[in-house]
Amino acid sequence: MDFIVGNATDFSLNQKVDAVFSNAALHLMKDAEVVIACIRNVIQEGGQFVAEFGGKGNVDTIVQSICKVLSEQYSIEANSFNS
């Protein structure tokens, strides 16, 4: 697996890829339509575009589950996750 970092509004690749992943970035782009067009141009037919949009509380269920396991199985109180 290769990871490529570049300008989301101005990129191309020599060959099409199976997937493009955006981590907490797309919602910050000033020209999202251009970004999506670039992504569409590099993904092969049947490929995937996965975007994660960060936001307060978006991982609460995961954090609560981790805290529960740490507390119940390891006697570790993980309240610092909530600060």
mmCIF file of the N, C-alpha and C atoms, coordinates in Angstrom:
data_MODEL
# 
_entry.id   MODEL 
# 
loop_
_atom_site.group_PDB 
_atom_site.id 
_atom_site.type_symbol 
_atom_site.label_atom_id 
_atom_site.label_alt_id 
_atom_site.label_comp_id 
_atom_site.label_asym_id 
_atom_site.label_entity_id 
_atom_site.label_seq_id 
_atom_site.pdbx_PDB_ins_code 
_atom_site.Cartn_x 
_atom_site.Cartn_y 
_atom_site.Cartn_z 
_atom_site.occupancy 
_atom_site.B_iso_or_equiv 
_atom_site.pdbx_formal_charge 
_atom_site.auth_seq_id 
_atom_site.auth_comp_id 
_atom_site.auth_asym_id 
_atom_site.auth_atom_id 
_atom_site.pdbx_PDB_model_num 
ATOM 1   N N  . MET A 1 1  ? 0.850   -1.156 0.000   1.00 0.00 ? 1  MET A N  1 
ATOM 2   C CA . MET A 1 1  ? 0.000   0.000  0.000   1.00 0.00 ? 1  MET A CA 1 
ATOM 3   C C  . MET A 1 1  ? 0.903   1.228  0.000   1.00 0.00 ? 1  MET A C  1 
ATOM 4   N N  . ASP A 1 2  ? 0.615   2.150  -0.874  1.00 0.00 ? 2  ASP A N  1 
ATOM 5   C CA . ASP A 1 2  ? 1.348   3.410  -0.942  1.00 0.00 ? 2  ASP A CA 1 
ATOM 6   C C  . ASP A 1 2  ? 0.461   4.544  -0.466  1.00 0.00 ? 2  ASP A C  1 
ATOM 7   N N  . PHE A 1 3  ? 1.075   5.491  0.215   1.00 0.00 ? 3  PHE A N  1 
ATOM 8   C CA . PHE A 1 3  ? 0.377   6.697  0.640   1.00 0.00 ? 3  PHE A CA 1 
ATOM 9   C C  . PHE A 1 3  ? 0.986   7.865  -0.110  1.00 0.00 ? 3  PHE A C  1 
ATOM 10  N N  . ILE A 1 4  ? 0.146   8.704  -0.664  1.00 0.00 ? 4  ILE A N  1 
ATOM 11  C CA . ILE A 1 4  ? 0.608   9.855  -1.433  1.00 0.00 ? 4  ILE A CA 1 
ATOM 12  C C  . ILE A 1 4  ? 0.031   11.106 -0.804  1.00 0.00 ? 4  ILE A C  1 
ATOM 13  N N  . VAL A 1 5  ? 0.888   12.062 -0.554  1.00 0.00 ? 5  VAL A N  1 
ATOM 14  C CA . VAL A 1 5  ? 0.457   13.341 0.000   1.00 0.00 ? 5  VAL A CA 1 
ATOM 15  C C  . VAL A 1 5  ? 0.588   14.380 -1.101  1.00 0.00 ? 5  VAL A C  1 
ATOM 16  N N  . GLY A 1 6  ? -0.441  15.205 -1.275  1.00 0.00 ? 6  GLY A N  1 
ATOM 17  C CA . GLY A 1 6  ? -0.376  16.217 -2.320  1.00 0.00 ? 6  GLY A CA 1 
ATOM 18  C C  . GLY A 1 6  ? -1.436  17.276 -2.145  1.00 0.00 ? 6  GLY A C  1 
ATOM 19  N N  . ASN A 1 7  ? -1.471  18.191 -3.080  1.00 0.00 ? 7  ASN A N  1 
ATOM 20  C CA . ASN A 1 7  ? -2.456  19.262 -3.098  1.00 0.00 ? 7  ASN A CA 1 
ATOM 21  C C  . ASN A 1 7  ? -3.766  18.688 -3.632  1.00 0.00 ? 7  ASN A C  1 
ATOM 22  N N  . ALA A 1 8  ? -4.776  18.691 -2.828  1.00 0.00 ? 8  ALA A N  1 
ATOM 23  C CA . ALA A 1 8  ? -6.042  18.052 -3.186  1.00 0.00 ? 8  ALA A CA 1 
ATOM 24  C C  . ALA A 1 8  ? -6.749  18.726 -4.352  1.00 0.00 ? 8  ALA A C  1 
ATOM 25  N N  . THR A 1 9  ? -6.436  19.983 -4.626  1.00 0.00 ? 9  THR A N  1 
ATOM 26  C CA . THR A 1 9  ? -7.112  20.683 -5.724  1.00 0.00 ? 9  THR A CA 1 
ATOM 27  C C  . THR A 1 9  ? -6.331  20.626 -7.032  1.00 0.00 ? 9  THR A C  1 
ATOM 28  N N  . ASP A 1 10 ? -5.145  20.039 -7.001  1.00 0.00 ? 10 ASP A N  1 
ATOM 29  C CA . ASP A 1 10 ? -4.322  20.022 -8.212  1.00 0.00 ? 10 ASP A CA 1 
ATOM 30  C C  . ASP A 1 10 ? -3.406  18.803 -8.200  1.00 0.00 ? 10 ASP A C  1 
ATOM 31  N N  . PHE A 1 11 ? -3.979  17.638 -8.444  1.00 0.00 ? 11 PHE A N  1 
ATOM 32  C CA . PHE A 1 11 ? -3.126  16.456 -8.493  1.00 0.00 ? 11 PHE A CA 1 
ATOM 33  C C  . PHE A 1 11 ? -3.612  15.483 -9.549  1.00 0.00 ? 11 PHE A C  1 
ATOM 34  N N  . SER A 1 12 ? -2.685  14.691 -10.023 1.00 0.00 ? 12 SER A N  1 
ATOM 35  C CA . SER A 1 12 ? -2.998  13.610 -10.941 1.00 0.00 ? 12 SER A CA 1 
ATOM 36  C C  . SER A 1 12 ? -1.987  12.498 -10.675 1.00 0.00 ? 12 SER A C  1 
ATOM 37  N N  . LEU A 1 13 ? -2.288  11.322 -11.160 1.00 0.00 ? 13 LEU A N  1 
ATOM 38  C CA . LEU A 1 13 ? -1.411  10.174 -10.976 1.00 0.00 ? 13 LEU A CA 1 
ATOM 39  C C  . LEU A 1 13 ? -1.149  9.521  -12.322 1.00 0.00 ? 13 LEU A C  1 
ATOM 40  N N  . ASN A 1 14 ? -0.057  8.771  -12.412 1.00 0.00 ? 14 ASN A N  1 
ATOM 41  C CA . ASN A 1 14 ? 0.276   8.073  -13.653 1.00 0.00 ? 14 ASN A CA 1 
ATOM 42  C C  . ASN A 1 14 ? -0.651  6.899  -13.923 1.00 0.00 ? 14 ASN A C  1 
ATOM 43  N N  . GLN A 1 15 ? -1.263  6.384  -12.879 1.00 0.00 ? 15 GLN A N  1 
ATOM 44  C CA . GLN A 1 15 ? -2.210  5.280  -13.044 1.00 0.00 ? 15 GLN A CA 1 
ATOM 45  C C  . GLN A 1 15 ? -3.359  5.441  -12.056 1.00 0.00 ? 15 GLN A C  1 
ATOM 46  N N  . LYS A 1 16 ? -4.451  4.787  -12.351 1.00 0.00 ? 16 LYS A N  1 
ATOM 47  C CA . LYS A 1 16 ? -5.622  4.852  -11.472 1.00 0.00 ? 16 LYS A CA 1 
ATOM 48  C C  . LYS A 1 16 ? -5.372  4.008  -10.219 1.00 0.00 ? 16 LYS A C  1 
ATOM 49  N N  . VAL A 1 17 ? -6.045  4.375  -9.136  1.00 0.00 ? 17 VAL A N  1 
ATOM 50  C CA . VAL A 1 17 ? -5.866  3.684  -7.856  1.00 0.00 ? 17 VAL A CA 1 
ATOM 51  C C  . VAL A 1 17 ? -7.166  3.027  -7.406  1.00 0.00 ? 17 VAL A C  1 
ATOM 52  N N  . ASP A 1 18 ? -7.035  2.095  -6.461  1.00 0.00 ? 18 ASP A N  1 
ATOM 53  C CA . ASP A 1 18 ? -8.195  1.379  -5.922  1.00 0.00 ? 18 ASP A CA 1 
ATOM 54  C C  . ASP A 1 18 ? -8.995  2.231  -4.953  1.00 0.00 ? 18 ASP A C  1 
ATOM 55  N N  . ALA A 1 19 ? -8.304  3.121  -4.230  1.00 0.00 ? 19 ALA A N  1 
ATOM 56  C CA . ALA A 1 19 ? -8.988  3.876  -3.186  1.00 0.00 ? 19 ALA A CA 1 
ATOM 57  C C  . ALA A 1 19 ? -8.274  5.188  -2.896  1.00 0.00 ? 19 ALA A C  1 
ATOM 58  N N  . VAL A 1 20 ? -9.065  6.152  -2.439  1.00 0.00 ? 20 VAL A N  1 
ATOM 59  C CA . VAL A 1 20 ? -8.547  7.425  -1.934  1.00 0.00 ? 20 VAL A CA 1 
ATOM 60  C C  . VAL A 1 20 ? -9.167  7.614  -0.557  1.00 0.00 ? 20 VAL A C  1 
ATOM 61  N N  . PHE A 1 21 ? -8.337  8.029  0.402   1.00 0.00 ? 21 PHE A N  1 
ATOM 62  C CA . PHE A 1 21 ? -8.791  8.232  1.773   1.00 0.00 ? 21 PHE A CA 1 
ATOM 63  C C  . PHE A 1 21 ? -8.503  9.665  2.185   1.00 0.00 ? 21 PHE A C  1 
ATOM 64  N N  . SER A 1 22 ? -9.492  10.327 2.743   1.00 0.00 ? 22 SER A N  1 
ATOM 65  C CA . SER A 1 22 ? -9.341  11.682 3.267   1.00 0.00 ? 22 SER A CA 1 
ATOM 66  C C  . SER A 1 22 ? -9.625  11.641 4.758   1.00 0.00 ? 22 SER A C  1 
ATOM 67  N N  . ASN A 1 23 ? -8.674  12.099 5.558   1.00 0.00 ? 23 ASN A N  1 
ATOM 68  C CA . ASN A 1 23 ? -8.829  12.071 7.010   1.00 0.00 ? 23 ASN A CA 1 
ATOM 69  C C  . ASN A 1 23 ? -8.996  13.484 7.549   1.00 0.00 ? 23 ASN A C  1 
ATOM 70  N N  . ALA A 1 24 ? -10.224 13.830 7.906   1.00 0.00 ? 24 ALA A N  1 
ATOM 71  C CA . ALA A 1 24 ? -10.535 15.113 8.541   1.00 0.00 ? 24 ALA A CA 1 
ATOM 72  C C  . ALA A 1 24 ? -9.978  16.289 7.754   1.00 0.00 ? 24 ALA A C  1 
ATOM 73  N N  . ALA A 1 25 ? -10.138 16.259 6.432   1.00 0.00 ? 25 ALA A N  1 
ATOM 74  C CA . ALA A 1 25 ? -9.579  17.332 5.613   1.00 0.00 ? 25 ALA A CA 1 
ATOM 75  C C  . ALA A 1 25 ? -10.568 17.910 4.601   1.00 0.00 ? 25 ALA A C  1 
ATOM 76  N N  . LEU A 1 26 ? -11.390 17.077 4.005   1.00 0.00 ? 26 LEU A N  1 
ATOM 77  C CA . LEU A 1 26 ? -12.226 17.529 2.890   1.00 0.00 ? 26 LEU A CA 1 
ATOM 78  C C  . LEU A 1 26 ? -13.126 18.699 3.264   1.00 0.00 ? 26 LEU A C  1 
ATOM 79  N N  . HIS A 1 27 ? -13.661 18.699 4.452   1.00 0.00 ? 27 HIS A N  1 
ATOM 80  C CA . HIS A 1 27 ? -14.561 19.780 4.854   1.00 0.00 ? 27 HIS A CA 1 
ATOM 81  C C  . HIS A 1 27 ? -13.822 21.111 5.023   1.00 0.00 ? 27 HIS A C  1 
ATOM 82  N N  . LEU A 1 28 ? -12.497 21.084 5.008   1.00 0.00 ? 28 LEU A N  1 
ATOM 83  C CA . LEU A 1 28 ? -11.706 22.313 5.121   1.00 0.00 ? 28 LEU A CA 1 
ATOM 84  C C  . LEU A 1 28 ? -11.296 22.878 3.763   1.00 0.00 ? 28 LEU A C  1 
ATOM 85  N N  . MET A 1 29 ? -11.533 22.150 2.693   1.00 0.00 ? 29 MET A N  1 
ATOM 86  C CA . MET A 1 29 ? -11.130 22.583 1.354   1.00 0.00 ? 29 MET A CA 1 
ATOM 87  C C  . MET A 1 29 ? -12.036 23.702 0.856   1.00 0.00 ? 29 MET A C  1 
ATOM 88  N N  . LYS A 1 30 ? -11.428 24.743 0.304   1.00 0.00 ? 30 LYS A N  1 
ATOM 89  C CA . LYS A 1 30 ? -12.199 25.889 -0.182  1.00 0.00 ? 30 LYS A CA 1 
ATOM 90  C C  . LYS A 1 30 ? -12.987 25.558 -1.436  1.00 0.00 ? 30 LYS A C  1 
ATOM 91  N N  . ASP A 1 31 ? -12.458 24.679 -2.277  1.00 0.00 ? 31 ASP A N  1 
ATOM 92  C CA . ASP A 1 31 ? -13.131 24.341 -3.529  1.00 0.00 ? 31 ASP A CA 1 
ATOM 93  C C  . ASP A 1 31 ? -13.361 22.829 -3.596  1.00 0.00 ? 31 ASP A C  1 
ATOM 94  N N  . ALA A 1 32 ? -14.333 22.372 -2.830  1.00 0.00 ? 32 ALA A N  1 
ATOM 95  C CA . ALA A 1 32 ? -14.594 20.934 -2.710  1.00 0.00 ? 32 ALA A CA 1 
ATOM 96  C C  . ALA A 1 32 ? -14.936 20.287 -4.051  1.00 0.00 ? 32 ALA A C  1 
ATOM 97  N N  . GLU A 1 33 ? -15.593 21.025 -4.952  1.00 0.00 ? 33 GLU A N  1 
ATOM 98  C CA . GLU A 1 33 ? -15.947 20.449 -6.252  1.00 0.00 ? 33 GLU A CA 1 
ATOM 99  C C  . GLU A 1 33 ? -14.708 20.076 -7.048  1.00 0.00 ? 33 GLU A C  1 
ATOM 100 N N  . VAL A 1 34 ? -13.681 20.917 -7.012  1.00 0.00 ? 34 VAL A N  1 
ATOM 101 C CA . VAL A 1 34 ? -12.428 20.628 -7.719  1.00 0.00 ? 34 VAL A CA 1 
ATOM 102 C C  . VAL A 1 34 ? -11.736 19.428 -7.077  1.00 0.00 ? 34 VAL A C  1 
ATOM 103 N N  . VAL A 1 35 ? -11.751 19.373 -5.760  1.00 0.00 ? 35 VAL A N  1 
ATOM 104 C CA . VAL A 1 35 ? -11.140 18.250 -5.040  1.00 0.00 ? 35 VAL A CA 1 
ATOM 105 C C  . VAL A 1 35 ? -11.820 16.940 -5.443  1.00 0.00 ? 35 VAL A C  1 
ATOM 106 N N  . ILE A 1 36 ? -13.137 16.918 -5.428  1.00 0.00 ? 36 ILE A N  1 
ATOM 107 C CA . ILE A 1 36 ? -13.881 15.709 -5.791  1.00 0.00 ? 36 ILE A CA 1 
ATOM 108 C C  . ILE A 1 36 ? -13.606 15.322 -7.241  1.00 0.00 ? 36 ILE A C  1 
ATOM 109 N N  . ALA A 1 37 ? -13.489 16.288 -8.130  1.00 0.00 ? 37 ALA A N  1 
ATOM 110 C CA . ALA A 1 37 ? -13.171 15.998 -9.532  1.00 0.00 ? 37 ALA A CA 1 
ATOM 111 C C  . ALA A 1 37 ? -11.795 15.342 -9.649  1.00 0.00 ? 37 ALA A C  1 
ATOM 112 N N  . CYS A 1 38 ? -10.814 15.850 -8.913  1.00 0.00 ? 38 CYS A N  1 
ATOM 113 C CA . CYS A 1 38 ? -9.474  15.250 -8.925  1.00 0.00 ? 38 CYS A CA 1 
ATOM 114 C C  . CYS A 1 38 ? -9.526  13.816 -8.406  1.00 0.00 ? 38 CYS A C  1 
ATOM 115 N N  . ILE A 1 39 ? -10.259 13.616 -7.334  1.00 0.00 ? 39 ILE A N  1 
ATOM 116 C CA . ILE A 1 39 ? -10.385 12.273 -6.758  1.00 0.00 ? 39 ILE A CA 1 
ATOM 117 C C  . ILE A 1 39 ? -11.048 11.336 -7.758  1.00 0.00 ? 39 ILE A C  1 
ATOM 118 N N  . ARG A 1 40 ? -12.117 11.804 -8.370  1.00 0.00 ? 40 ARG A N  1 
ATOM 119 C CA . ARG A 1 40 ? -12.844 10.983 -9.344  1.00 0.00 ? 40 ARG A CA 1 
ATOM 120 C C  . ARG A 1 40 ? -11.941 10.580 -10.507 1.00 0.00 ? 40 ARG A C  1 
ATOM 121 N N  . ASN A 1 41 ? -11.062 11.473 -10.919 1.00 0.00 ? 41 ASN A N  1 
ATOM 122 C CA . ASN A 1 41 ? -10.179 11.201 -12.054 1.00 0.00 ? 41 ASN A CA 1 
ATOM 123 C C  . ASN A 1 41 ? -9.098  10.167 -11.755 1.00 0.00 ? 41 ASN A C  1 
ATOM 124 N N  . VAL A 1 42 ? -8.771  9.943  -10.497 1.00 0.00 ? 42 VAL A N  1 
ATOM 125 C CA . VAL A 1 42 ? -7.689  9.003  -10.181 1.00 0.00 ? 42 VAL A CA 1 
ATOM 126 C C  . VAL A 1 42 ? -8.180  7.654  -9.663  1.00 0.00 ? 42 VAL A C  1 
ATOM 127 N N  . ILE A 1 43 ? -9.463  7.542  -9.350  1.00 0.00 ? 43 ILE A N  1 
ATOM 128 C CA . ILE A 1 43 ? -9.988  6.268  -8.847  1.00 0.00 ? 43 ILE A CA 1 
ATOM 129 C C  . ILE A 1 43 ? -10.462 5.419  -10.018 1.00 0.00 ? 43 ILE A C  1 
ATOM 130 N N  . GLN A 1 44 ? -10.005 4.162  -10.033 1.00 0.00 ? 44 GLN A N  1 
ATOM 131 C CA . GLN A 1 44 ? -10.444 3.274  -11.103 1.00 0.00 ? 44 GLN A CA 1 
ATOM 132 C C  . GLN A 1 44 ? -11.913 2.898  -10.921 1.00 0.00 ? 44 GLN A C  1 
ATOM 133 N N  . GLU A 1 45 ? -12.523 2.428  -11.985 1.00 0.00 ? 45 GLU A N  1 
ATOM 134 C CA . GLU A 1 45 ? -13.924 2.021  -11.918 1.00 0.00 ? 45 GLU A CA 1 
ATOM 135 C C  . GLU A 1 45 ? -14.092 0.958  -10.840 1.00 0.00 ? 45 GLU A C  1 
ATOM 136 N N  . GLY A 1 46 ? -15.076 1.157  -9.970  1.00 0.00 ? 46 GLY A N  1 
ATOM 137 C CA . GLY A 1 46 ? -15.311 0.240  -8.867  1.00 0.00 ? 46 GLY A CA 1 
ATOM 138 C C  . GLY A 1 46 ? -14.460 0.532  -7.642  1.00 0.00 ? 46 GLY A C  1 
ATOM 139 N N  . GLY A 1 47 ? -13.619 1.574  -7.726  1.00 0.00 ? 47 GLY A N  1 
ATOM 140 C CA . GLY A 1 47 ? -12.774 1.947  -6.591  1.00 0.00 ? 47 GLY A CA 1 
ATOM 141 C C  . GLY A 1 47 ? -13.577 2.651  -5.513  1.00 0.00 ? 47 GLY A C  1 
ATOM 142 N N  . GLN A 1 48 ? -12.901 2.998  -4.422  1.00 0.00 ? 48 GLN A N  1 
ATOM 143 C CA . GLN A 1 48 ? -13.596 3.597  -3.285  1.00 0.00 ? 48 GLN A CA 1 
ATOM 144 C C  . GLN A 1 48 ? -12.979 4.925  -2.880  1.00 0.00 ? 48 GLN A C  1 
ATOM 145 N N  . PHE A 1 49 ? -13.843 5.827  -2.461  1.00 0.00 ? 49 PHE A N  1 
ATOM 146 C CA . PHE A 1 49 ? -13.418 7.069  -1.820  1.00 0.00 ? 49 PHE A CA 1 
ATOM 147 C C  . PHE A 1 49 ? -13.961 7.026  -0.404  1.00 0.00 ? 49 PHE A C  1 
ATOM 148 N N  . VAL A 1 50 ? -13.071 7.100  0.573   1.00 0.00 ? 50 VAL A N  1 
ATOM 149 C CA . VAL A 1 50 ? -13.459 7.057  1.981   1.00 0.00 ? 50 VAL A CA 1 
ATOM 150 C C  . VAL A 1 50 ? -13.049 8.373  2.613   1.00 0.00 ? 50 VAL A C  1 
ATOM 151 N N  . ALA A 1 51 ? -14.008 9.054  3.227   1.00 0.00 ? 51 ALA A N  1 
ATOM 152 C CA . ALA A 1 51 ? -13.723 10.334 3.874   1.00 0.00 ? 51 ALA A CA 1 
ATOM 153 C C  . ALA A 1 51 ? -14.188 10.284 5.318   1.00 0.00 ? 51 ALA A C  1 
ATOM 154 N N  . GLU A 1 52 ? -13.339 10.759 6.206   1.00 0.00 ? 52 GLU A N  1 
ATOM 155 C CA . GLU A 1 52 ? -13.664 10.858 7.628   1.00 0.00 ? 52 GLU A CA 1 
ATOM 156 C C  . GLU A 1 52 ? -13.734 12.331 7.962   1.00 0.00 ? 52 GLU A C  1 
ATOM 157 N N  . PHE A 1 53 ? -14.808 12.734 8.604   1.00 0.00 ? 53 PHE A N  1 
ATOM 158 C CA . PHE A 1 53 ? -14.991 14.125 8.993   1.00 0.00 ? 53 PHE A CA 1 
ATOM 159 C C  . PHE A 1 53 ? -15.006 14.197 10.511  1.00 0.00 ? 53 PHE A C  1 
ATOM 160 N N  . GLY A 1 54 ? -13.987 14.796 11.073  1.00 0.00 ? 54 GLY A N  1 
ATOM 161 C CA . GLY A 1 54 ? -13.888 14.906 12.525  1.00 0.00 ? 54 GLY A CA 1 
ATOM 162 C C  . GLY A 1 54 ? -14.934 15.858 13.079  1.00 0.00 ? 54 GLY A C  1 
ATOM 163 N N  . GLY A 1 55 ? -15.300 15.632 14.296  1.00 0.00 ? 55 GLY A N  1 
ATOM 164 C CA . GLY A 1 55 ? -16.248 16.502 14.967  1.00 0.00 ? 55 GLY A CA 1 
ATOM 165 C C  . GLY A 1 55 ? -16.392 16.088 16.415  1.00 0.00 ? 55 GLY A C  1 
ATOM 166 N N  . LYS A 1 56 ? -16.702 17.050 17.243  1.00 0.00 ? 56 LYS A N  1 
ATOM 167 C CA . LYS A 1 56 ? -16.839 16.762 18.675  1.00 0.00 ? 56 LYS A CA 1 
ATOM 168 C C  . LYS A 1 56 ? -17.863 15.652 18.885  1.00 0.00 ? 56 LYS A C  1 
ATOM 169 N N  . GLY A 1 57 ? -17.432 14.634 19.581  1.00 0.00 ? 57 GLY A N  1 
ATOM 170 C CA . GLY A 1 57 ? -18.327 13.532 19.903  1.00 0.00 ? 57 GLY A CA 1 
ATOM 171 C C  . GLY A 1 57 ? -18.400 12.427 18.867  1.00 0.00 ? 57 GLY A C  1 
ATOM 172 N N  . ASN A 1 58 ? -17.677 12.550 17.760  1.00 0.00 ? 58 ASN A N  1 
ATOM 173 C CA . ASN A 1 58 ? -17.833 11.561 16.700  1.00 0.00 ? 58 ASN A CA 1 
ATOM 174 C C  . ASN A 1 58 ? -17.246 10.191 17.043  1.00 0.00 ? 58 ASN A C  1 
ATOM 175 N N  . VAL A 1 59 ? -16.438 10.103 18.090  1.00 0.00 ? 59 VAL A N  1 
ATOM 176 C CA . VAL A 1 59 ? -15.887 8.808  18.493  1.00 0.00 ? 59 VAL A CA 1 
ATOM 177 C C  . VAL A 1 59 ? -16.262 8.455  19.932  1.00 0.00 ? 59 VAL A C  1 
ATOM 178 N N  . ASP A 1 60 ? -17.313 9.068  20.451  1.00 0.00 ? 60 ASP A N  1 
ATOM 179 C CA . ASP A 1 60 ? -17.722 8.835  21.840  1.00 0.00 ? 60 ASP A CA 1 
ATOM 180 C C  . ASP A 1 60 ? -17.971 7.361  22.151  1.00 0.00 ? 60 ASP A C  1 
ATOM 181 N N  . THR A 1 61 ? -18.637 6.654  21.265  1.00 0.00 ? 61 THR A N  1 
ATOM 182 C CA . THR A 1 61 ? -18.939 5.243  21.509  1.00 0.00 ? 61 THR A CA 1 
ATOM 183 C C  . THR A 1 61 ? -17.659 4.430  21.637  1.00 0.00 ? 61 THR A C  1 
ATOM 184 N N  . ILE A 1 62 ? -16.691 4.719  20.778  1.00 0.00 ? 62 ILE A N  1 
ATOM 185 C CA . ILE A 1 62 ? -15.408 4.007  20.834  1.00 0.00 ? 62 ILE A CA 1 
ATOM 186 C C  . ILE A 1 62 ? -14.682 4.326  22.137  1.00 0.00 ? 62 ILE A C  1 
ATOM 187 N N  . VAL A 1 63 ? -14.622 5.601  22.498  1.00 0.00 ? 63 VAL A N  1 
ATOM 188 C CA . VAL A 1 63 ? -13.940 6.013  23.731  1.00 0.00 ? 63 VAL A CA 1 
ATOM 189 C C  . VAL A 1 63 ? -14.603 5.363  24.945  1.00 0.00 ? 63 VAL A C  1 
ATOM 190 N N  . GLN A 1 64 ? -15.926 5.361  24.982  1.00 0.00 ? 64 GLN A N  1 
ATOM 191 C CA . GLN A 1 64 ? -16.638 4.741  26.106  1.00 0.00 ? 64 GLN A CA 1 
ATOM 192 C C  . GLN A 1 64 ? -16.337 3.245  26.194  1.00 0.00 ? 64 GLN A C  1 
ATOM 193 N N  . SER A 1 65 ? -16.268 2.584  25.058  1.00 0.00 ? 65 SER A N  1 
ATOM 194 C CA . SER A 1 65 ? -15.962 1.151  25.041  1.00 0.00 ? 65 SER A CA 1 
ATOM 195 C C  . SER A 1 65 ? -14.546 0.879  25.534  1.00 0.00 ? 65 SER A C  1 
ATOM 196 N N  . ILE A 1 66 ? -13.593 1.692  25.096  1.00 0.00 ? 66 ILE A N  1 
ATOM 197 C CA . ILE A 1 66 ? -12.207 1.545  25.553  1.00 0.00 ? 66 ILE A CA 1 
ATOM 198 C C  . ILE A 1 66 ? -12.129 1.745  27.061  1.00 0.00 ? 66 ILE A C  1 
ATOM 199 N N  . CYS A 1 67 ? -12.770 2.791  27.556  1.00 0.00 ? 67 CYS A N  1 
ATOM 200 C CA . CYS A 1 67 ? -12.760 3.072  28.997  1.00 0.00 ? 67 CYS A CA 1 
ATOM 201 C C  . CYS A 1 67 ? -13.373 1.920  29.785  1.00 0.00 ? 67 CYS A C  1 
ATOM 202 N N  . LYS A 1 68 ? -14.453 1.347  29.264  1.00 0.00 ? 68 LYS A N  1 
ATOM 203 C CA . LYS A 1 68 ? -15.118 0.235  29.945  1.00 0.00 ? 68 LYS A CA 1 
ATOM 204 C C  . LYS A 1 68 ? -14.198 -0.978 30.034  1.00 0.00 ? 68 LYS A C  1 
ATOM 205 N N  . VAL A 1 69 ? -13.552 -1.327 28.927  1.00 0.00 ? 69 VAL A N  1 
ATOM 206 C CA . VAL A 1 69 ? -12.636 -2.472 28.922  1.00 0.00 ? 69 VAL A CA 1 
ATOM 207 C C  . VAL A 1 69 ? -11.460 -2.227 29.857  1.00 0.00 ? 69 VAL A C  1 
ATOM 208 N N  . LEU A 1 70 ? -10.877 -1.035 29.803  1.00 0.00 ? 70 LEU A N  1 
ATOM 209 C CA . LEU A 1 70 ? -9.753  -0.716 30.689  1.00 0.00 ? 70 LEU A CA 1 
ATOM 210 C C  . LEU A 1 70 ? -10.155 -0.825 32.152  1.00 0.00 ? 70 LEU A C  1 
ATOM 211 N N  . SER A 1 71 ? -11.342 -0.351 32.468  1.00 0.00 ? 71 SER A N  1 
ATOM 212 C CA . SER A 1 71 ? -11.815 -0.386 33.849  1.00 0.00 ? 71 SER A CA 1 
ATOM 213 C C  . SER A 1 71 ? -12.151 -1.805 34.308  1.00 0.00 ? 71 SER A C  1 
ATOM 214 N N  . GLU A 1 72 ? -12.943 -2.512 33.509  1.00 0.00 ? 72 GLU A N  1 
ATOM 215 C CA . GLU A 1 72 ? -13.432 -3.829 33.920  1.00 0.00 ? 72 GLU A CA 1 
ATOM 216 C C  . GLU A 1 72 ? -12.378 -4.931 33.833  1.00 0.00 ? 72 GLU A C  1 
ATOM 217 N N  . GLN A 1 73 ? -11.520 -4.869 32.836  1.00 0.00 ? 73 GLN A N  1 
ATOM 218 C CA . GLN A 1 73 ? -10.566 -5.957 32.642  1.00 0.00 ? 73 GLN A CA 1 
ATOM 219 C C  . GLN A 1 73 ? -9.172  -5.664 33.188  1.00 0.00 ? 73 GLN A C  1 
ATOM 220 N N  . TYR A 1 74 ? -8.849  -4.383 33.349  1.00 0.00 ? 74 TYR A N  1 
ATOM 221 C CA . TYR A 1 74 ? -7.494  -4.037 33.769  1.00 0.00 ? 74 TYR A CA 1 
ATOM 222 C C  . TYR A 1 74 ? -7.453  -3.125 34.994  1.00 0.00 ? 74 TYR A C  1 
ATOM 223 N N  . SER A 1 75 ? -8.597  -2.793 35.548  1.00 0.00 ? 75 SER A N  1 
ATOM 224 C CA . SER A 1 75 ? -8.698  -1.893 36.716  1.00 0.00 ? 75 SER A CA 1 
ATOM 225 C C  . SER A 1 75 ? -7.989  -0.564 36.488  1.00 0.00 ? 75 SER A C  1 
ATOM 226 N N  . ILE A 1 76 ? -8.066  -0.074 35.267  1.00 0.00 ? 76 ILE A N  1 
ATOM 227 C CA . ILE A 1 76 ? -7.478  1.224  34.915  1.00 0.00 ? 76 ILE A CA 1 
ATOM 228 C C  . ILE A 1 76 ? -8.617  2.202  34.663  1.00 0.00 ? 76 ILE A C  1 
ATOM 229 N N  . GLU A 1 77 ? -8.659  3.278  35.417  1.00 0.00 ? 77 GLU A N  1 
ATOM 230 C CA . GLU A 1 77 ? -9.671  4.308  35.193  1.00 0.00 ? 77 GLU A CA 1 
ATOM 231 C C  . GLU A 1 77 ? -9.133  5.272  34.143  1.00 0.00 ? 77 GLU A C  1 
ATOM 232 N N  . ALA A 1 78 ? -9.818  5.375  33.037  1.00 0.00 ? 78 ALA A N  1 
ATOM 233 C CA . ALA A 1 78 ? -9.334  6.146  31.893  1.00 0.00 ? 78 ALA A CA 1 
ATOM 234 C C  . ALA A 1 78 ? -10.121 7.433  31.698  1.00 0.00 ? 78 ALA A C  1 
ATOM 235 N N  . ASN A 1 79 ? -10.452 8.105  32.763  1.00 0.00 ? 79 ASN A N  1 
ATOM 236 C CA . ASN A 1 79 ? -11.224 9.340  32.663  1.00 0.00 ? 79 ASN A CA 1 
ATOM 237 C C  . ASN A 1 79 ? -10.495 10.437 31.914  1.00 0.00 ? 79 ASN A C  1 
ATOM 238 N N  . SER A 1 80 ? -9.176  10.329 31.779  1.00 0.00 ? 80 SER A N  1 
ATOM 239 C CA . SER A 1 80 ? -8.428  11.376 31.079  1.00 0.00 ? 80 SER A CA 1 
ATOM 240 C C  . SER A 1 80 ? -8.808  11.470 29.609  1.00 0.00 ? 80 SER A C  1 
ATOM 241 N N  . PHE A 1 81 ? -9.442  10.416 29.049  1.00 0.00 ? 81 PHE A N  1 
ATOM 242 C CA . PHE A 1 81 ? -9.903  10.485 27.666  1.00 0.00 ? 81 PHE A CA 1 
ATOM 243 C C  . PHE A 1 81 ? -10.950 11.577 27.483  1.00 0.00 ? 81 PHE A C  1 
ATOM 244 N N  . ASN A 1 82 ? -11.670 11.896 28.530  1.00 0.00 ? 82 ASN A N  1 
ATOM 245 C CA . ASN A 1 82 ? -12.764 12.857 28.437  1.00 0.00 ? 82 ASN A CA 1 
ATOM 246 C C  . ASN A 1 82 ? -12.339 14.285 28.727  1.00 0.00 ? 82 ASN A C  1 
ATOM 247 N N  . SER A 1 83 ? -11.090 14.519 29.022  1.00 0.00 ? 83 SER A N  1 
ATOM 248 C CA . SER A 1 83 ? -10.677 15.881 29.360  1.00 0.00 ? 83 SER A CA 1 
ATOM 249 C C  . SER A 1 83 ? -10.139 16.616 28.165  1.00 0.00 ? 83 SER A C  1 
# 
